[in-house]
C-alpha cells in the first residue's frame, strides 16, 4: 500500500519531466525538420525558431488621465513572417 507521501513525490517527478519537453518551430514542420523554438509570435501564437521570426518594435500606449500617453522607448515585438507581412500590407 502506498502512502500519501509516495503518491505526491511521484506526481512531482512527473511534473519535472513534463517541463523538459521542447516546442518546435511551426514554420519548419512543412520541410519535415524539427527545430527547437526560441520565441512565440505575439499575433498568432506560433512557435518560431531563429530563422523564421521577425523582431520588430512597437509603440507602447497607456491611457493616463492627463499627460503623455506614448512611452519614449519602443517595445520589442516578435512575430512570424506571415503576421509581419500581413501587418505591413
GIQUI-V834394 format. One line per field, one symbol per residue. phi: phi as a letter, one per 40 degrees, with the letter a starting at -180 (. if undefined). burial: I if it has 9 or more other ideal C-beta (glycine too) atoms within 8 Angstrom, else O. A space follows every 50 residues. Layout:
phi: ???
burial: ???
This chain:
phi: .ccccccccccccccccccccbcbcccccccgbbbccbabcccbgccbcc cbcbbbbacbbbbccbhcbbccccccbbbcccccccccc
burial: OOOOOOIOOOOOOOOOOOOOOOOIIIIIIOOOOOIIIOOIIOOOOIIIIO OIIIOIOOOIOOOOOOOOOOIOOOIOIIIIIOIIOOOOO
